[in-house]
Amino acid sequence: MDPKTSLYAGYPLFGQYLNASGRPIVYSCSWPAYWTGANQLPDYAAIAENCNLWRNYGDIQVTASTRSVLHTVDSHPYVAVFV
């Protein structure tokens, strides 16, 4: 199976398992981060439906500064969408 296709199956399935636990949990997905460099955007509607929050790109690192995060957002304005 194509790794990117498996993201669309794996993350929602894992979210279902977490929800079935009956315990409150915040589900953070790195799903979009794996699309860096791809010639297409992730399906943000599907991600928002299955994850409480997610990361884009390598914008949060131990050495990251506010400037680098702002640079990432500024460099990828098409990602700053509301779903």
DAKAHU-V489745 format. One record per pair of residues at least 4 apart in sequence whose C-alpha atoms are under 7 Angstrom apart, sorted by the first residue. I is the first residue (numbers start at 1). J is the second residue. If there is no record, write none. Layout:
i = (I | I)
j = (J | J)
This chain:
i = (1 | 1 | 2 | 3 | 5 | 6 | 7 | 7 | 8 | 9 | 10 | 11 | 12 | 12 | 13 | 14 | 15 | 15 | 16 | 17 | 26 | 27 | 27 | 27 | 28 | 28 | 28 | 28 | 29 | 29 | 29 | 29 | 30 | 30 | 32 | 32 | 32 | 33 | 33 | 33 | 35 | 36 | 43 | 44 | 44 | 45 | 45 | 46 | 47 | 48 | 48 | 59 | 59 | 59 | 60 | 64 | 65 | 66 | 67 | 68 | 69 | 70 | 71 | 72 | 73)
j = (5 | 6 | 6 | 7 | 9 | 10 | 11 | 31 | 12 | 13 | 14 | 15 | 16 | 50 | 17 | 18 | 19 | 50 | 20 | 21 | 52 | 51 | 52 | 53 | 51 | 52 | 53 | 54 | 51 | 53 | 54 | 55 | 54 | 55 | 42 | 55 | 56 | 55 | 56 | 57 | 42 | 57 | 47 | 48 | 83 | 49 | 83 | 50 | 51 | 52 | 83 | 64 | 69 | 72 | 64 | 68 | 69 | 70 | 71 | 72 | 73 | 74 | 75 | 76 | 77)
